[in-house]
Amino acid sequence: MPSTQVARSVTELEDNGLSDSIAILDFGSQYSQLIARRVREVNTFSELLPFSISARELKRLNPRGIILSGGPNSVYDLNAPKCDKEIWKLGLPVLGVCYGMQLMGQELGGIVEPSKVREYGRAMLTIVHHGKLFNGLDPAIESWMSHGDSVVGLPPGFQVVARTMDTPTAAIADEEHDFYGVQFHPEVVHTRGGQQIIHNFVSQICRCPGTWTMSRFIDHAMAEVRRKVGDKRVLLALSGGVDSSTLAFLLHKAIGDNLTCMFIDQGFMRKNEPEWLVDKFENEFHIPVTFVKARDRFISKLSGVTDPEEKRKKIGEEFIRVFEEESRRLGPFDFLAQGTLYPDVIESSGSTVDPQTGERVAVKIKSHHNVGGLPKDLQFKLVEPFAKLFKDEVRKAAAELGVPEGILVRHPFPGPGLAIRVLGEVTKERLKTLREADWIVREEVKAHGLYRQVWQIFAVLLPTKSVGVMGDQRTYQNQVAIRAVTSEDGMTADWARLPYDLLETISRRIVNEVPGINRVVYDITSKPPATIEWE
């Protein structure tokens, strides 16, 4: 993050009374954004900042405390990423997590070496001194480890406060200066009591008052939208999901008639959704929607395309082209509003640290149509009030804004829709097959009262066929995979343990009712190592 962006972030925080915050210095961990989310659960604003931020800029930000994230490097590498040495002199509490602990140990006079036994996964943590950081925790807790290095020599003033069987220095503390380090990851759900550790650091050690609430965020977001937009007009890409629908409510409340919602029927929605969506917004929510029928042009763009990244980019580009055409007809519009979230940004332009240069480099997992697919000649300025929120936080914003229950509890749905759930080439026939199978899946899950218990559940049409026997005759037909996961924020997810009788009903109905399918399989892979979507 350039210094100008840091300065702007500082100004926004100061102007909106959000300086009672925690600064998180990012060293490239896959869990860095999750730390930010955990801090917010303590009603404290947090923001991820580059590890290279200067102590001067950090002081200007005026946080109550600092968290150093984990990362993939070793602190003893020649070009290992390090923070400004003056940060240790700011008089602020610091919590180092994994790599952050090792950096703290080395920078303050300790010794870090490769571990004799590397720890990955669950490890029983024994607390030998509770102090302020472990206050309220049991003497032994299950923790989540992911490291190959350890602090083998303590810095002056530090003591060991927790250990595991393989790591004698699993947590260290200098309580006089409020410096703490944990070798494990308290931010992940696998660490029992991890949120209590975050709470202790934020509330008890940093003394944050816990005044950052969703109500305050909405007030700030609306004020920022009004400042940025002024009296100009905004075009919203409405998909009908929780994100864009909540954004529609927020923008309509903030700028009223200067908002125009546009729904593009690109042919990749689930069964009956386009008609349901337009009816809800116009007749129940009283937010006008311009309905654009564009199925043929989108499907034609995907003719012969099988690569998922190319699908996303072509769909994203076509979305923008449609918006530009419609804006000329209905406009002029100066801004395009999008429901982009933190996970969208993370997965589209995730970053890590180059061990040779110490600089952050992009490590793309997949692009999202509202992030990675934007063309360079985009004719709109972007309005993305939710770009620093997680999915569960958007749901809280939705409840605060009075978004109706029918929208609030909807499962996340990708921007490219069924186009990335039809693996391989997308055709009208294959879309119809998937649409019918997906309808059965969702219908049965709702009938069994389990819709709210899963984060997402959907069908995927596979690009392969398999042999079967139907009516005493050999068949060679399509396969459908069912994907159901539980999650809090979409950053990590576990496969849902659905009842066998439900899975049996889904399988039987799909094979009997959807022509061309003779096999149904169930995906039992968590995230990581898989992603939630198959493409």
N, C-alpha and C positions, 0 to 999 in steps of 0.2 A: 504494500500500500504506500503510494507516494506521500511525502510529507504534506502536500497540499490537501490530500484527502483526509489525513489524520487531523490536520488543523480544522477542516470543515466539520469533521465529526466532533471535535472538541467544542467548537462553537455551538453546534446544535445541542450538545449535552448541557452546556452552560446556560443557553437561552431557555431551555425547557426544564431547568431545575433537576437534571438527572445526573448530577456530578457524584452522587452517592453510589458509585459503581465499582465494579471489579474489572480490571484490565487483564485480558488473557493474551499472553505472548505466544504466538503460534510457531512451533518448531517442526511442523509437518506431520503431526499425528493424525491418524484417521479418526480419532475421537475428539479433536480440538473443538469442533462445533458442539459436540455433546457436552463438553465442560460448560460452554456458554449457556446451553439450555438448562443444565442443572443449577447454575447460579441463579437463573431467572426464576426457577421454582422456589427460591427463597425470597421472591419479590424484590430482587435486586437487579438493576440493569447491568448487562455485561456485553462486552464487544471484543471480538478477536482482533488483535493488532499484530503487525509483523514483528518477529523477534528482533529485528534491527532498529526498532524505534528508539530514538535517543531518550536519555533520562530527562532532558529538558522538555521534550514534547510530552513525555509521560507525566511530568510534574504539572505541566499546563492542563492536562486532562483532569488532574486532581482526583484519581480514584482512591477508594478506601483501602484497596489491597491489590496484589498482583498474583496471578497464577501462571506458572510456566508449564506449557503443555509437554506431552511426550513427543517423540520424533524417531525417525528411522536411523539416525546417525549414532556414532560413538563420539563422546566428548573429547577423546584423545586423538581423533583424526586430525590431520594437518589443517584442513579447512572446515572443521566442525562449526556449525552455527552457534554463535554466542551472543548474549545480550550486552548492552552497554554496561561497563563495570560500575558506572556511577549510579546505576539503579539500586545497587546494594546499600547506597548511602542516603536514599530518599527517606528513610525512616518508616517505610511502609511494610506491613506484613507481607510475606511471600510464601506461596505454597508451590513447591516443585513436584510435578507428577512424572514419574518414570525418567525419561531423558531430562526433564526439568530438575528432578532431584539430583541426578548425576552431575548436571551442570552446576547446580548450587554447591554440591560437595567439592567439585574441583576448583571452582572460581574462588571459594572461600578458604582454600588451603587443605582440602582433603585429597584423597587418592582414589581414582576410579580405574578399575581393571576389568578385563573379560572375566565373566563368572566361570567357576569350575563346573557348575551345573546350571545350564540355562533353564529359565522357567517360562513356560507358555501355558496359559489356561488357568484353571482353578488351583489355588494353594491356600492351605489353612494358615491364617495369620494369628500369631500370638502377641497380644499387646502387653508389654512389660511396664509401660508408664502411660496412663491415660492422659493426664494433663488436660490442656484446653482442646486439643485437636480430636482426641478420642473420647471426650467426655460423653457419657451415656451409652457407650458401646459395651458389648459383652467382652470378657477377657480373650475370647478366641472367635474370630469371624472368618468366613470364606471370602477370599479376595481373588481378583482377576489379574494375573501376571502376564507380561509380554516383554521379556528383556533377556539380553545376553551379556550385559555388563552390570557391575555392582560397585557401590561405594565400599571400599575395603579399608580406607583410613578416614576417620572423621575429621572435619574441620575443627579448629579451636572453638570451644563453647558449645559444641553439639553433643547430644547423647542419643543412644539408640532407644527408640520408644516402641518398636515392634520388630518381629522377626518371623521368618518361616523356617521350615526344616532345611531348605537349601540356601536361604539368604539371611545371614545373621543381621544385616542392616536393612530390613524391609521398610523401615520408617525412621527418620531422624528428626531432631528438633533442637533449636536454640531458642528457648522460650523467652530469654531476656530481650532478644531482638525480634521475636515473632517470626523466625524463619523455620519453615517446616518442609520436609521432603518425604514423599511416599513412593516406593518403588512400584506399587500396584496402581490400578486405575479405579479410583473411587467413583468416577463418573458413569461407569457401565453398570447395568442392572445385575451383573453376575457378582459384584462385590456387595455382600450383605452388610447393610449399614453404611454404604458408600454415600448416600444422600445426607446422612447424619454428619458425616465428616465434612462434606461441602457446607452444610448448614453451620457447623461449629466454626469453620474458618470464616465464612462470610458474616455471620451474625455475632458470634462471640469474640472472635479474634479481631476481625476488621471493623466490628461494630456498625455494620450497615443497618439503617433503620427499617429496611424492608418496605419502602414506600412506593416502589415501582410496581404498578398494577396494569392490567389490561385496559382499564378505564383511562388511565393516564396515557398509555400508548395510543389509544384511539384519539384522544384529544390532541396529542402531539402529531399523529399522522394526518389528521384532518387539517390542522393548522399548517403543516408542511405542504400539503396538497394545495391549499388555498394560496400559500405564498408562491409556490412554483408555477401554478397554472394561471393565477390571476383571473381575468375575465375571458380567457381563451376556452376553446371547446375541446372535450376529451372523448376519444373513441375507445370503448372497452370491448376487448375480445372475450365475450361471454361464452363459457363452455357448459355451464350448468352445474359444475362441481362446487365443492365447498369454497375453494379459493376464489374463483372468479365471482361467484355469487355473493360472497361476503364482501369482496371488493366493490361490487355493484352497490350494495347497501351503503358502504362507507362513502363512496364517491357521490352517490345520489344525495346523501345527507350533507356532504361537504359543499358540493357545487351545484346541486339541483339540476335544472334544465340544461346546464352546460355539459352534462353527461349524455352521451348516446351509446346505448348498449347494442351490440351487433352479434347475432348468433349465426355462425356459418355452418350450414348443414353440409359437411364434407363427405358424408357417406360412411363415416367410421364410428358413428355413435351406436349405443346399444339399442335394443328393440324398443320402439315407441318413445324414445327419449326426446327427440327434437320437438315433437308436438306437445309433449307433457311440459317441457321447459318453457316454451313460449306462452302457453296458456297460464302457467303459474305466475310468471313475471308480469304479464299484462293484466290479468284479471284478478289475481290474488294479492300480488305485491305492489301493483300499480307503478311499476317501473317499465316504461315503454321499451320494446325490443324490435330492432330491424332484423327480419328473418331473410337470410340469403340462401337460396338453393344452389348448391355448387357441387353436387355429388359427381357428376360426369367429369368435370375438369380436374378434380382431385384424383380420381381413380385413374384417369388417363395419364397423369403425371407419374404414376407408379407402375406403368406397364413395363414388364420385364425387370423391374427392380427387386432384388432379393436382399441386398445388404441393409441391415437395420439402420446404420448411420446415414446412409443415402436416403432411406425412407424418411427419416426424421427431418433431414435438411430440405428435401423436396417439399414435404408437407409444410414446414415452417416458411419456406420461401413463398409457397402458394398462398398461405394465410396472409402474409404481408401484401402480396399482390392484390388479393381480393379486398383487403382493407384499404389499400391505396385507391383502387377503382371506386369502391363505395364511398370513400371519403370525398372524392371529387364530385360524386353525385349528390351526397348529402351535406357536405362540409361547407367551408373548409374546417379541418381539424388540425390542431397543432400538436396534440399529444395522443399517444397510444398507451392505455393502461393495461397492465398485465399482473396476474396473480402469482408472480414468481416468488418462490420461497427459498429459504436457506438451503435445503437439500437439493433443489434444482441447481443452484449456483455451485454447490459443493461437487455434485456429480458431473457437472458440465465442465468445470475448470478447477478440479481439485488440484492441490499443489503439495509439493514436498521440497526438500532441500538438496541441492546438488552438493555432494560431499567434496567435490574438487574446488568449487567456487564459493560455496556458502550461500548461493543465491537460490531463491525459490523458482521452481520449474513446474510447468503444467503437467499433470498426469491425468489425462481424460479417461473417465470410466464410460460415460455415454453422454450424448448431448440431449438436451430437452428442446422441444420445438420453440419454446419461448425464451431460450437462452442461446443455444448453439446454432440455431437455424436462421438467425436474423441476417439478412443480406447486408453487404457493406453500404449499399445505396439506400438504406432505410430513410423514408421521408418523414418519420415521426420522431418526436422526442418521447422518451419513455417515462411513465409514471408507475413505480413499483413499490407501493407502501409496505408490502409484506416481505420484501426481499431479505429481511433479517429475522423473520419469524419461522418457527417450526410449525408443522401441520397441527399439532395439538394446540399451539398458541393461536392459530387462525380460528380453530373451533371455539376457543374461549372468546376471541374477538367477535365471532359470529353470534354467540349467545349474548354478549354485551350489546350488540347492535340490534338485537331482536330478530335475527334471521330465523324463519320458521323451522320447526322440527324436521320437516320433510327434507329440507336441504342440509340441515345441520348434521344429521347422522349418516349422510351418504358416504360411501366408500370413495377413496381417491380414485381418480380415473385419468390416465395419461393423456396429454394433449393430442398426440397422434391417434388416440383411440384404438379401435380394433385393428388398425393397420399394422401395429407392432405386436398384435396377438395372433395375427395370421402370419405364421412363420413361412418365409419364402415369398413367392409372388402373390400380390394382392389382386384378386378379381372379384367381380360382383357375386359370382357363385360361391366362392370360398368365404366371402364376408357373410353371406346369407347363412351358410352352414354354421359358422362360428356364432353368429347372432342368435340363432335358435338354441344352440347348445348352452351359450352363456345365460340365456333367459331361464332355462331349466335349472341351472346351477343356483342362480340368485333366488328364484322362486322357491326352491326346496329349502334353502338355508333360512329364508324368512319364515317359511311354514314351520320349521323346526325351532323357531325362536332364537336362532343363533347369529342373526345378522349383526347385532351390536357387539358380539363377543369376538368377532374377527376384524382385523384391520382392513384386509382386502380379500375378496374371493372372486375368481374369474376363470374362464375357460381359455385355453390356448389351442389353436389348430396347428398341428404339427405338419412339417413338410414331407413326411414319410407315410407310407401305407403299410398295412400288415394283413396277414392272412387270417381269415375267420371262417366260421361255419354258421350260416343262418338259413333255417328252413331246409336243413339237410343238404345245402349247397355250399360250395366253397366261395368265399368272398375275398376280395382284395381291395380294402377300402381305407378311408382316412382314420387317423387317430386324434383324440382330444386329450389334453392334459388339464387337470384341475389344479389350480394354485390357490391355496388359502394360507394366510399368515396372520400372526398376532404381532403387534408392535405398538410403541408409544408415539414414535415420531418418524418412522420410516427409515431412520439411519441404520438401525439394526432390526431384524425381524426373525421370528421363529415360526416354523411350520405349524399350522393349527391341527390339534388332535381331534378331528371331527369324528363323531360316532360312526361306527361301521355301517349301521343301518341307513344312515343318511347318505353315505358314500354309495352304498348299494342301490338306493333309490335313484340317485343322480345318474349313476352308470346305466341302470336299466332303462330309464326314461330317455336318455340321450341316444342310446343304441336303437331303441324302439321307435322313437319319434323324429329323429333327425336323419334324413336320408344320406347315405354315403359314409356313415361312421360305424365301425364295427369294434372299436376298442377305446376304453377310457382308462387313463392312468392318473395317479395322484403324486404330486411333487412333494417330497419330504425333505427338501434342502432349505437350510436357514440362510439368512443374510447377515454377515458373510458366511460362507464363501460365495454364495450365489447373490444375484440381485433379486428384487421382488418380481420385476418383469422379466420375461424370457429374452426380450430384445431391448 
